[in-house]
Amino acid sequence: MTTYHEDEEQRQEVRLPVTALFSLLILLITIYTLTNPGRFRIVDEVSLYAVTESLALRGEADTNTIAWTQFVNSPGEVLGAFGSDGQVFSKKGPGPAFLALPWYWLLHTLNSFGSVVGVSLGLLPGVLLWNGVVTAATALLVWLTARRLRYDDRVGLVLALLFGLCTIAWPYATHFFGEPLSSLALLVSFYSILTFSCSKNESHVKRGFRLPDWFWLVAAGSGAAIGLLTVTAHIFVIGLLFLFGLITILNAAGASTLFHKLRQSIASLILLGGPVCIALIILLAYNQMRFGNPLETGYHFERGEGFTTPILDGLWGLILSPYRGLFWHTPLFFLSLVALVPFWRRHPWEAGVISAMSVTLITLYSTWWMWWGGFAWGPRFLVPLTPFWVLILAPLVEESIFTKIVDIRGKSRLLSSIGFALIVIVVASSFFIQIFATTVNYVNYEIELRSLFPTDWANPLAFGPPAQELRDFWHSPIFGQWYLLQNDVWPNLDLAWIWRVTLNPSAEIQQFATEIRWEIVLAGGATLFLAIWLLTRLWNQRSLSNPWPIWCLSLLFLLFLCLWLRGVNQHPRLSETDRAFRDILSVICQEVDTSKPDGPIIYIAPTSYSVLMNWLPSICGQTPSPYGFAENSMEHVETQQVMNRLLEKESRIWFVTGRLSANSPTNTVERWLAEHAFLAAAEWIGDFRLLRYGTPARLNNAEEIPIKVNLTDESGANQIRLTSYRRPSFVQVNRVLPIELAFTVEQQSGAPLRWFVQLLNSAGTPVALLDTAPLDGYGKFDALPVAQPQIERVGLYLPAETALGSYRLIAGLYDPSAENQRLQSELGDDFVELGVVEIE
């Protein structure tokens, strides 16, 4: 379907070897790694990452790790939706999470091997490199697509570099968003249809090995399927690609009538549409599994999310506004407009498809309620168009490389020096804009814009993005990056190999020092130098006499990756920040049953999720399910559903709080656990606190044993009657023994009574004990009603070193204000016997 000028027959095509593709791949991945911050920038990334992590480690698809994100002010900040049982699921398309699974498993496996030899690295920074690989692969496909359009490899190489380094594809290569995968998926579909068409048109040409035609139809359908799984709204763009494919299939059929063409092409249509049908079934099943409704996606259309923006507002915002304008964030695309006419002349069908896709996607997202994509760099939703707009530059790049071209009339023409200079300026400006986007933390300026253009956070649906008018041009994030550097360079740089270290953490006035990991810089620089040298040599068509440069490049690249991963995991924000949380995770992992995790980790430390995501899979053989809540989460019925299910299903719970006081009145989760679970132990590690709870699940078959024991002090002012108790008859080591005490308050004087529970060995020495106020400190005895049945839930944690055998269980009360005086029973004992417990 591609047409060509006669002059192309007169020019010898340049074909670079496969080593050039490999060198370009290494070059781009190295650049993307050097500019990767090794951490999340936007919470949207966390949502997708949480899905990948849940699938990889537990075979689930929830995002309970960041359940607190559901309890925020703005619907734009809510990243998911509740399932029927209160679990949280991401509203993002599952494609990126599914496709990143092999990468996650690979890193997790390598990390497991490293742990054996004493090298423990976190997983988070390595997984965040995934989209760098995806974007580099997209750049290679841009090259191959240019070749398929009959441009030589030097043109393809330039286009690949322009895509990889001069468009907003570069910043998103350092994020864990879905847009890079959308770019690759749609380009795969486009390239495969194009290859199928060329294969049919050139079937008479004798060739060596080549893939069969059916492969390209399946590949085209698979690319479209991945695009659909990534963003459901891409169904409209996929429809255009399918129309392109249908026309290609019909043109390839040999029959004379449309009916016969359709009959001959039915198998081709099945191959093309089959993967998309499978993807659609996966999406429906995924929705059914999450929400109990195959048509429920997780987006809150009833709360204002939807296609509600006036189209002209969105068009202006996405194309030309200072805040998100595509042409300001990628000036290179001004050249795409210039090159569209010659590209259309040479490739009318391909140009038509690209134009239709562009109009469709821009129109679609111009009406989306949050067309600007939240905190992001440039028009995030238009990233999938970037490889196609770069392809349009092919004639212009060709003319720039081959400055003298013989046209069909035999006349020579030269690209004017002024035109060439303008091209260089535009390309350079695009390149430097992307450098600023990747090296400076643009989120800092996004936050600053909210003070320059105040936002009504109480009514987030009425939120209007800042810097929309041309008069706000100098407030554009493009200039914002420069403003940040002018204010203070080092705090705003966001590169994993530049550290800002606190010199005196305890001082009132903080002092910082900047540390550069030179081993990463040198290894990365050497890799880039060798990759550029190889590309330059191959560009000049100088063959490699032996493979050693490629082997050296590969080894240098692997060394660079190892140094980067090691350095990032030693970064203070991962190794020192919230170190107490990491230490608590290590304690938990020592207690986890390696054959089967038997308890979740519930944590209230919303700013520390990166620590958990990075270190928990590395230090735990079997990873407990994490649930990240906010202090007020129990105010929501969905959290109560989850907690009730955990109490019924699990035998214990690890509960972690960060920078919260014990028995904090605002901590609704701890208060709820005090009322429903069995606290066995609590310990502080730094400013984090670890609490171990037993659950009622261990008491399901436990018999309620009635007793009638009155406990009184010497004056008789305090009188407590124990009426019954429940506890299991046996327990395993490294578990919690839950005990339920039923009692009534007969008389009280207001003394601060406390419970004690002990498990005694044959010598009468406690091997486990608990000392607690009512409701784990949330209640007081003098506040309990008189003569009304009460239940106190307590637990005993049995460390792994506890010896097996039979143990006595006792409980009682004491008054700490009266020299720890214990209350006495009628028999004169200062405790109550609760039977014998077997430790197995």
RAWOVEN-V984673 format. One record per backbone hydrogen bond with DSSP energy under -0.5 kcal/mol. NH is the residue of the N-H (numbers start at 0). CO is the residue of the C=O. E is the energy in kcal/mol with one decimal. If there is no record, write none. Layout:
<<NH,CO,E> <NH,CO,E>>
This chain:
<<2,345,-1.3> <7,4,-1.3> <8,5,-1.4> <9,6,-0.9> <10,7,-0.7> <14,12,-0.6> <15,13,-0.6> <19,16,-1.8> <20,16,-0.7> <21,17,-2.0> <22,18,-2.5> <23,19,-2.4> <24,20,-2.4> <25,21,-2.4> <26,22,-2.5> <27,23,-2.6> <28,24,-2.4> <29,25,-2.3> <30,26,-2.0> <31,27,-2.9> <32,28,-2.2> <33,29,-2.6> <34,30,-1.6> <35,32,-1.3> <44,41,-1.2> <45,41,-0.8> <46,42,-1.4> <47,43,-1.5> <48,44,-2.6> <49,45,-2.6> <50,46,-1.3> <51,47,-2.0> <52,48,-2.8> <53,49,-2.4> <54,50,-2.6> <55,51,-2.6> <56,52,-2.5> <57,53,-2.2> <58,53,-0.8> <58,54,-0.8> <59,53,-1.6> <62,87,-3.2> <65,62,-1.7> <66,63,-1.7> <67,627,-1.6> <68,65,-2.0> <69,66,-2.0> <70,67,-1.7> <71,69,-0.7> <76,73,-1.5> <77,73,-0.9> <78,76,-0.6> <80,88,-2.3> <82,86,-3.4> <83,289,-0.7> <85,82,-1.7> <88,80,-2.5> <90,78,-2.3> <92,229,-0.7> <94,228,-2.2> <97,93,-2.7> <98,94,-2.9> <99,95,-1.6> <100,97,-1.2> <103,99,-2.4> <104,100,-3.0> <105,101,-2.5> <106,102,-2.2> <107,103,-2.6> <108,104,-2.7> <109,105,-2.6> <110,106,-2.3> <111,107,-1.9> <112,108,-2.1> <113,109,-2.2> <114,110,-2.2> <115,111,-1.2> <116,112,-1.0> <117,114,-1.1> <118,113,-3.4> <119,117,-0.7> <120,118,-0.6> <122,613,-1.8> <126,122,-2.3> <127,123,-2.0> <128,125,-1.3> <129,126,-1.9> <131,128,-0.9> <132,128,-1.4> <133,129,-2.1> <134,130,-2.6> <135,131,-2.2> <136,132,-2.3> <137,133,-1.9> <138,134,-2.1> <139,135,-2.0> <140,136,-2.0> <141,137,-2.1> <142,138,-1.9> <143,139,-2.4> <144,140,-2.6> <145,141,-2.2> <146,142,-2.0> <147,143,-2.3> <148,144,-1.6> <149,146,-2.0> <150,145,-2.3> <152,13,-2.9> <154,151,-0.6> <155,151,-1.9> <156,152,-2.8> <157,153,-2.0> <158,154,-2.5> <159,155,-2.5> <160,156,-2.2> <161,157,-2.7> <162,158,-2.8> <163,159,-2.7> <164,160,-2.2> <165,161,-2.0> <166,162,-0.6> <169,166,-1.8> <171,167,-1.5> <172,168,-0.9> <172,169,-1.1> <173,170,-1.4> <174,171,-1.0> <181,177,-1.9> <182,178,-2.3> <183,179,-2.1> <184,180,-3.0> <185,181,-2.6> <186,182,-2.0> <187,183,-2.5> <188,184,-2.0> <189,185,-2.3> <190,186,-3.2> <191,187,-2.5> <192,188,-2.1> <193,189,-2.2> <194,190,-2.7> <195,191,-2.5> <196,192,-2.3> <197,193,-2.5> <198,194,-2.8> <199,195,-2.0> <200,196,-2.2> <201,197,-1.8> <202,199,-1.0> <204,201,-1.7> <214,211,-0.7> <215,211,-0.9> <215,212,-0.5> <216,212,-1.4> <217,213,-2.3> <218,214,-2.7> <219,215,-2.3> <220,216,-2.3> <221,217,-2.6> <222,218,-2.6> <223,219,-2.0> <224,220,-2.3> <225,221,-2.6> <226,222,-2.2> <227,223,-2.2> <228,224,-2.4> <229,225,-1.6> <230,226,-2.4> <233,230,-1.8> <234,231,-1.7> <235,232,-1.2> <237,233,-2.8> <238,234,-1.8> <239,235,-1.2> <240,236,-2.0> <241,237,-2.4> <242,238,-1.9> <243,239,-2.2> <244,240,-2.5> <245,241,-3.0> <246,242,-2.4> <247,243,-2.0> <248,244,-2.6> <249,245,-2.6> <250,246,-2.3> <251,247,-1.6> <252,248,-1.2> <260,256,-2.3> <261,257,-2.5> <262,258,-2.2> <263,259,-2.4> <264,260,-1.6> <265,261,-0.5> <265,262,-0.7> <268,264,-2.5> <269,265,-2.0> <270,266,-2.3> <271,267,-2.2> <272,268,-3.0> <273,269,-2.6> <274,270,-0.6> <276,272,-2.2> <277,273,-2.3> <278,274,-2.5> <279,275,-2.5> <280,276,-2.2> <281,277,-2.5> <282,278,-2.5> <283,279,-2.4> <284,280,-2.7> <285,281,-2.8> <286,282,-2.5> <287,283,-2.3> <288,284,-2.6> <289,285,-1.9> <290,286,-3.1> <291,286,-0.6> <291,287,-1.7> <292,286,-0.9> <295,292,-1.6> <296,294,-0.5> <300,298,-1.3> <302,299,-1.2> <303,300,-1.3> <304,299,-2.0> <307,305,-1.5> <308,366,-2.3> <312,309,-0.7> <313,309,-1.8> <314,310,-2.8> <315,311,-2.3> <316,312,-2.3> <317,313,-2.8> <318,314,-2.2> <319,315,-1.9> <320,315,-2.2> <322,466,-1.2> <324,320,-2.7> <325,317,-2.3> <326,318,-1.5> <328,324,-2.0> <329,325,-1.8> <332,329,-2.2> <333,330,-2.3> <334,330,-0.6> <334,331,-1.1> <335,331,-0.8> <336,332,-1.4> <337,333,-1.3> <338,334,-2.7> <339,335,-1.0> <340,336,-0.5> <340,337,-0.5> <342,338,-2.3> <343,339,-2.6> <344,340,-2.1> <345,341,-1.7> <346,342,-2.6> <350,346,-2.9> <351,347,-2.1> <352,348,-2.3> <353,349,-2.5> <354,350,-2.6> <355,351,-2.6> <356,352,-2.7> <357,353,-2.4> <358,354,-2.8> <359,355,-2.4> <360,356,-2.7> <361,357,-2.6> <362,358,-2.4> <363,359,-2.5> <364,360,-2.3> <365,361,-1.5> <366,362,-0.8> <366,363,-0.9> <368,305,-2.4> <370,367,-1.0> <372,369,-1.9> <375,373,-0.6> <377,375,-0.6> <379,377,-1.8> <381,378,-1.9> <382,379,-1.5> <384,381,-1.8> <385,381,-0.5> <385,382,-1.7> <387,384,-0.6> <388,384,-2.2> <389,385,-1.9> <390,386,-1.7> <391,387,-1.3> <392,389,-1.4> <393,390,-2.0> <394,391,-0.5> <396,392,-2.9> <397,393,-2.7> <398,394,-2.2> <399,395,-1.8> <400,396,-2.3> <401,397,-3.0> <402,400,-1.1> <404,402,-0.6> <404,412,-1.1> <406,404,-0.7> <406,410,-1.8> <409,406,-1.9> <412,404,-0.8> <414,402,-0.7> <419,415,-2.6> <420,416,-2.3> <421,417,-2.3> <422,418,-2.2> <423,419,-2.3> <424,420,-2.3> <425,421,-2.6> <426,422,-2.7> <427,423,-2.7> <428,424,-2.5> <429,425,-2.2> <430,426,-2.4> <431,427,-2.6> <432,428,-2.1> <433,429,-1.8> <434,430,-1.8> <435,431,-2.4> <436,432,-1.9> <437,433,-1.8> <438,434,-2.0> <439,435,-1.7> <440,491,-3.0> <441,439,-1.2> <443,440,-1.4> <444,440,-0.5> <445,441,-2.0> <446,442,-2.2> <447,443,-1.7> <448,444,-2.6> <449,445,-1.0> <449,446,-0.6> <450,446,-0.6> <450,447,-1.1> <451,447,-1.6> <452,448,-2.9> <456,454,-1.4> <458,455,-1.4> <459,456,-0.6> <461,458,-1.9> <462,459,-1.7> <471,468,-1.8> <472,469,-1.8> <474,471,-2.4> <475,472,-1.7> <478,475,-0.8> <479,475,-2.0> <480,476,-1.7> <481,477,-0.6> <482,478,-2.3> <483,479,-2.4> <484,480,-1.6> <485,481,-2.2> <486,482,-2.1> <487,483,-2.3> <491,487,-0.7> <491,488,-0.8> <492,488,-1.2> <493,438,-3.1> <495,35,-1.1> <497,494,-1.8> <498,496,-0.5> <498,514,-3.6> <500,498,-0.6> <500,512,-3.2> <502,500,-0.5> <502,510,-3.0> <503,510,-0.7> <506,503,-1.7> <509,507,-0.7> <512,500,-2.5> <514,498,-2.8> <516,496,-2.6> <517,515,-1.5> <519,516,-0.8> <520,516,-1.6> <521,517,-3.0> <522,518,-2.0> <523,519,-2.7> <524,520,-2.8> <525,521,-2.5> <526,522,-2.0> <527,523,-2.4> <528,524,-2.6> <529,525,-2.3> <530,526,-2.4> <531,527,-2.8> <532,528,-2.5> <533,529,-2.4> <534,530,-2.4> <535,531,-2.7> <536,532,-2.4> <537,533,-2.7> <538,534,-2.6> <539,535,-1.7> <540,537,-1.8> <541,536,-2.4> <542,540,-0.7> <544,542,-0.6> <548,545,-0.6> <549,546,-0.7> <550,546,-2.1> <551,547,-3.0> <552,548,-2.4> <553,549,-2.5> <554,550,-2.5> <555,551,-2.7> <556,552,-2.4> <557,553,-2.4> <558,554,-2.5> <559,555,-2.6> <560,556,-2.6> <561,557,-2.4> <562,558,-2.5> <563,559,-2.6> <564,560,-2.8> <565,561,-2.5> <566,562,-2.7> <567,563,-2.9> <568,564,-1.9> <569,565,-0.8> <569,566,-0.6> <570,567,-1.2> <573,570,-1.9> <574,570,-3.2> <575,571,-1.9> <576,571,-3.4> <578,575,-1.9> <580,577,-0.7> <581,577,-1.6> <582,578,-2.4> <583,579,-2.2> <584,580,-2.3> <585,581,-1.9> <586,582,-1.9> <587,583,-2.6> <588,584,-2.5> <589,585,-1.4> <590,586,-0.8> <590,587,-1.2> <591,587,-1.0> <593,591,-0.6> <599,651,-0.6> <600,624,-2.4> <601,599,-0.6> <601,653,-3.1> <602,600,-0.5> <602,626,-2.7> <603,655,-2.7> <604,602,-0.5> <607,604,-2.9> <608,605,-0.5> <610,607,-0.6> <611,607,-1.4> <612,608,-2.8> <613,609,-2.3> <614,610,-2.4> <615,611,-1.9> <617,614,-0.5> <618,614,-2.1> <619,615,-1.5> <620,618,-0.5> <623,621,-0.6> <626,600,-2.9> <627,63,-2.8> <628,602,-2.1> <628,626,-0.7> <632,629,-1.7> <634,631,-1.9> <635,632,-2.1> <638,635,-0.6> <639,635,-1.5> <640,636,-2.1> <641,637,-2.1> <642,638,-2.8> <643,639,-2.5> <644,640,-2.1> <645,641,-2.3> <646,642,-2.2> <647,643,-1.6> <648,644,-2.0> <649,645,-2.8> <650,597,-0.8> <651,597,-0.7> <652,692,-2.2> <653,599,-2.5> <654,652,-0.5> <654,690,-2.8> <655,601,-2.8> <656,688,-1.9> <657,603,-2.1> <658,656,-0.5> <658,686,-3.1> <663,660,-1.2> <666,663,-1.5> <667,630,-2.1> <667,665,-1.6> <668,630,-0.7> <670,666,-1.9> <671,667,-2.0> <672,668,-2.3> <673,669,-2.1> <674,670,-1.2> <675,671,-1.3> <676,672,-3.1> <677,693,-2.2> <678,676,-0.6> <678,792,-0.5> <679,691,-3.3> <680,691,-1.1> <682,689,-2.3> <684,687,-2.9> <687,684,-1.8> <688,656,-2.4> <689,682,-2.9> <690,654,-3.0> <691,680,-2.6> <692,652,-2.7> <692,690,-0.5> <693,677,-2.6> <694,650,-1.0> <696,646,-0.8> <697,694,-1.3> <698,695,-2.1> <699,696,-1.1> <701,698,-1.2> <704,702,-0.6> <704,724,-2.9> <705,703,-0.6> <706,722,-2.7> <708,721,-1.9> <710,719,-3.5> <711,709,-0.5> <711,823,-2.6> <712,717,-1.0> <715,712,-0.7> <718,716,-0.6> <718,746,-3.3> <719,710,-2.8> <720,743,-2.6> <721,708,-2.9> <721,719,-0.6> <722,720,-0.5> <722,741,-2.5> <723,741,-1.2> <724,704,-1.8> <725,739,-1.9> <727,737,-0.6> <730,837,-2.4> <733,797,-3.0> <734,731,-0.7> <734,797,-0.6> <736,795,-3.1> <737,735,-0.8> <738,793,-2.9> <739,725,-2.7> <740,738,-0.5> <740,791,-2.8> <741,723,-2.8> <741,739,-0.5> <742,789,-2.2> <743,720,-2.1> <744,784,-0.5> <745,718,-2.2> <745,743,-0.8> <746,718,-1.9> <752,750,-2.1> <753,813,-2.2> <754,771,-3.0> <755,811,-2.3> <756,769,-2.1> <757,809,-2.4> <758,767,-2.6> <759,757,-0.6> <759,807,-3.0> <760,764,-2.2> <763,760,-2.1> <766,758,-3.2> <767,758,-1.0> <769,756,-2.2> <771,754,-2.0> <775,772,-0.9> <776,773,-1.3> <777,774,-2.2> <778,773,-2.4> <782,779,-1.3> <783,780,-1.6> <786,744,-3.1> <787,784,-0.7> <789,742,-2.9> <791,740,-2.8> <793,738,-2.5> <793,791,-0.6> <794,678,-1.9> <795,736,-1.6> <796,679,-0.6> <797,734,-2.6> <797,795,-0.5> <798,796,-0.7> <801,798,-1.8> <804,838,-1.6> <806,836,-2.2> <807,759,-2.1> <808,834,-2.4> <809,757,-2.5> <809,807,-0.5> <810,831,-1.7> <811,755,-2.0> <813,753,-2.0> <814,820,-2.9> <815,751,-0.7> <815,813,-0.7> <817,814,-1.9> <818,815,-0.5> <820,814,-1.0> <820,817,-0.8> <822,812,-2.5> <823,711,-3.5> <824,828,-2.9> <827,824,-1.8> <831,810,-2.8> <833,808,-3.5> <836,806,-3.0> <837,728,-2.4> <838,804,-3.1> <839,730,-2.5> <839,837,-0.6>>
